[in-house]
């Protein structure tokens, strides 16, 4: 597919439309080439596009991941437990010796790789889809189920209800009896207590 002529012939065939044979004849006539050469170009591009479409690409990537997952797991596990050889001097004898210690640099790099893989597996969308904002707030109207109103409409409706409420005459409901009689209930209790004491 390095030669752009193949793609150009395929595009011409797509523009002509119809059957593959008719499109190949039209392209061959416009270029002055044989039908077999044009047909081969068209089929080559069609095969390339079929092999590289999204479905085939996704399948190839999944196959790559599943086939190399076990090797990648072993490699990452080896990096996370990496050791290195360090030459030290014995304080008592002065002799040099080689010891195995944890390779912290390699292990830290492996942790970065692991965190990167873990981050790529996380969902890219919020877990809760919140669609309420200043200009788009849905609410169920009292007039009909399922109807939606914006924030401005809701504020207008609430202001109207408040204005109608202010026009109503003031009402007092459930007045206690001692207020109607203009007496103090505490005075009655004192009198009753005093009567009991007098007896």
Secondary structure, 3 states (H helix, E strand, C coil): CCCHHHHHHHHHHHHHCCCHHHHHHHHHHHHCCCHHHHHHHHHHHHHHHHHCCHHHHHHHHHHHHHHHHHHHHHHHHHHHCCEEEEEEECCCCCCEEEEEEECHHHHHHHHHHHHHHHHHHCCCCCCCCCCCCCCCCCCCCCCCCCCCCCHHHHHHHHHHHHHHHHHCCCCCCCCCHHHHCCCCHHHHHHHHHHHHHHC
